[in-house]
Amino acid sequence: MCWKKRALIRLSGLMKTVKVFAPAKVNLTLHVTGQRPDGYHLIDSLVMFADVGDRVTVTIANKTNLNVTGPMANGVPEGADNLVLRAAALFETPVSITLSKHLPSAAGIGGGSADAAATALAMCELTGQRNIPRGLTALGADIRVCLMRRAARMQGIGERITPMPDLPPLWAVLANPGVEVATPAVFSALSAKQGNAMPNRLPKKLDTGGFIKWLATQRNDLEAPACTLQPLISEVLGALGAQDGAKMTRMSGSGATCFALFASLEKAKTAAVKLAQAHPTWWVRPVSLA
């Protein structure tokens, strides 16, 4: 897939521009296994990346600036608190950045972290710097896995990443109802914070159908508290599950984006059309996961 390419570089005279795709992260599972004394929660999560996402374009400039465009740009801050600018600030080169937003914000699919990771990759390409600067992964728990941009197991507070290259392909419909759920509030509403982790050894050599059946035996511990805080998430899960061919449904991350898995991309596309027609205000996308 084109999004697996690290970056696309275009040289035009003395101007150097780097474009990087920032794919959506989907938590297929999310087990909360404990809480550290400093308040950080421990997780065990299986993650895959979708072929939809944001786009980051970085060009050398006299002064660093950010312009946010795209269909989901409304409300995205362009000030110093944006993770894209914070990631760029770790490098010494001033740049002009265009962030084309196609993912909903605060949606449980790693939008901000994916954008920050994409910016760092772009800056490395732009400057020739080979190493990711210290401080980048401190900007967000998902940034490490978003730098990898491929199927992985996340453990600890997100710092332990294990690539999972043998997972079969998945096809899904992502749906977000346009509401934000604050991650700290969801964790605070979680009553049991000492859940079981996934098995030490995850199943291998499963086909797509077998993998979906195994995933259905796992869980997202944040789904129930998120539904309590924002009941519309339950409606999204129900609408996804009612689609013809939906094999299982779950919430991603701390919400509010949910997904349903299907046996083929064609079935996912058909379901996405019907779901979008029934709920025209929702963000709905058929995706391939890898």
RAURDA-V173749 format. One record per residue. N is the residue number from 1. SS is DSSP state (alpha for helix, beta for strand, coil for the rest). PHI is phi as a letter, one per 20 degrees, with the letter a starting at -180 (999 if undefined). OMEGA is omega as a letter, one per 40 degrees, with the letter a starting at -180 (none if undefined). Layout:
# RAURDA-V173749
n,ss,phi,omega
N,SS,PHI,OMEGA
N,SS,PHI,OMEGA
This chain:
# RAURDA-V173749
n,ss,phi,omega
1,coil,999,a
2,alpha,f,a
3,alpha,f,i
4,alpha,f,i
5,coil,f,a
6,coil,f,a
7,coil,a,i
8,beta,d,a
9,beta,d,i
10,beta,c,i
11,beta,d,i
12,beta,c,a
13,coil,m,i
14,coil,e,a
15,beta,e,i
16,beta,d,a
17,beta,c,i
18,beta,c,i
19,beta,d,a
20,beta,c,i
21,beta,e,a
22,beta,d,a
23,beta,f,i
24,beta,f,i
25,beta,e,i
26,beta,d,i
27,beta,e,i
28,coil,f,i
29,coil,c,i
30,beta,b,i
31,beta,e,i
32,beta,e,a
33,beta,d,i
34,beta,r,i
35,beta,b,a
36,coil,f,i
37,coil,g,i
38,coil,e,i
39,coil,n,i
40,coil,f,a
41,beta,e,i
42,beta,e,a
43,beta,c,i
44,beta,c,a
45,beta,c,i
46,beta,d,a
47,beta,c,i
48,beta,c,a
49,beta,d,a
50,beta,e,i
51,beta,e,i
52,beta,c,a
53,beta,r,i
54,beta,e,i
55,beta,c,a
56,beta,d,i
57,beta,c,a
58,beta,c,a
59,beta,c,i
60,beta,g,a
61,coil,b,i
62,coil,f,a
63,coil,b,a
64,coil,f,i
65,beta,b,a
66,beta,c,i
67,beta,c,a
68,beta,d,i
69,beta,c,i
70,coil,n,a
71,coil,f,a
72,coil,d,a
73,coil,f,a
74,coil,g,i
75,coil,n,i
76,coil,f,a
77,coil,f,i
78,coil,d,a
79,coil,e,a
80,coil,f,a
81,coil,e,i
82,coil,f,a
83,alpha,f,i
84,alpha,f,i
85,alpha,f,i
86,alpha,f,i
87,alpha,f,a
88,alpha,f,a
89,coil,f,i
90,coil,f,i
91,coil,d,a
92,coil,e,a
93,coil,e,i
94,coil,f,a
95,beta,b,i
96,beta,d,a
97,beta,d,i
98,beta,d,i
99,beta,d,i
100,beta,e,a
101,coil,e,i
102,coil,c,i
103,coil,d,i
104,coil,f,a
105,coil,e,i
106,coil,l,a
107,coil,d,i
108,coil,n,i
109,coil,c,i
110,coil,m,a
111,alpha,g,a
112,alpha,f,i
113,alpha,f,i
114,alpha,f,i
115,alpha,f,i
116,alpha,f,i
117,alpha,f,i
118,alpha,f,i
119,alpha,f,i
120,alpha,f,i
121,alpha,f,i
122,alpha,f,a
123,alpha,f,i
124,alpha,f,i
125,alpha,f,a
126,alpha,f,a
127,alpha,e,a
128,coil,n,i
129,coil,f,a
130,coil,e,a
131,coil,d,i
132,coil,f,a
133,coil,f,i
134,coil,f,a
135,coil,o,a
136,coil,f,a
137,alpha,f,i
138,alpha,f,a
139,alpha,f,a
140,coil,a,a
141,coil,f,a
142,coil,e,a
143,alpha,f,i
144,alpha,g,a
145,alpha,f,i
146,alpha,f,i
147,alpha,f,i
148,alpha,f,i
149,coil,m,i
150,coil,b,a
151,coil,g,a
152,beta,b,i
153,beta,d,i
154,beta,d,i
155,beta,c,a
156,beta,m,i
157,coil,d,i
158,coil,o,a
159,coil,e,i
160,beta,e,a
161,beta,d,i
162,beta,d,i
163,beta,f,i
164,coil,c,a
165,coil,f,a
166,coil,e,a
167,coil,f,i
168,coil,f,i
169,coil,f,i
170,beta,c,i
171,beta,c,a
172,beta,b,i
173,beta,d,i
174,beta,e,i
175,beta,b,i
176,beta,c,a
177,coil,e,i
178,coil,n,i
179,coil,d,i
180,coil,d,i
181,coil,c,a
182,coil,f,a
183,alpha,g,i
184,alpha,g,a
185,alpha,f,i
186,alpha,f,i
187,alpha,f,a
188,alpha,f,a
189,alpha,e,i
190,coil,f,a
191,coil,f,a
192,coil,d,a
193,coil,d,i
194,coil,c,a
195,coil,f,i
196,coil,f,i
197,coil,f,i
198,coil,f,i
199,coil,g,i
200,coil,g,i
201,coil,d,i
202,coil,e,a
203,coil,f,i
204,coil,c,i
205,coil,m,i
206,coil,e,i
207,coil,f,a
208,alpha,g,a
209,alpha,f,i
210,alpha,f,i
211,alpha,f,i
212,alpha,f,i
213,alpha,f,i
214,alpha,f,i
215,alpha,g,a
216,coil,f,i
217,coil,e,i
218,coil,e,a
219,coil,b,i
220,beta,d,a
221,coil,f,a
222,alpha,e,a
223,alpha,f,a
224,alpha,f,i
225,alpha,f,i
226,alpha,f,i
227,alpha,f,i
228,alpha,f,a
229,alpha,f,a
230,coil,c,a
231,coil,g,i
232,alpha,f,i
233,alpha,f,i
234,alpha,f,i
235,alpha,f,i
236,alpha,f,i
237,alpha,f,i
238,alpha,f,i
239,alpha,f,i
240,alpha,f,a
241,alpha,f,a
242,coil,e,a
243,coil,f,a
244,coil,f,i
245,coil,n,i
246,coil,f,a
247,coil,e,i
248,beta,a,i
249,beta,c,i
250,beta,a,i
251,beta,e,i
252,coil,e,i
253,coil,l,i
254,coil,e,i
255,coil,n,e
256,coil,e,i
257,coil,f,i
258,beta,c,a
259,beta,b,i
260,beta,c,i
261,beta,e,a
262,beta,c,a
263,coil,f,a
264,coil,b,i
265,alpha,f,i
266,alpha,f,i
267,alpha,f,i
268,alpha,f,i
269,alpha,f,i
270,alpha,f,i
271,alpha,f,a
272,alpha,f,i
273,alpha,f,a
274,alpha,f,a
275,alpha,f,i
276,alpha,f,i
277,alpha,f,a
278,alpha,f,a
279,coil,c,a
280,coil,f,i
281,coil,e,i
282,coil,e,i
283,beta,e,a
284,beta,c,a
285,beta,b,i
286,beta,e,a
287,beta,b,i
288,beta,d,a
289,beta,d,a
290,coil,b,none
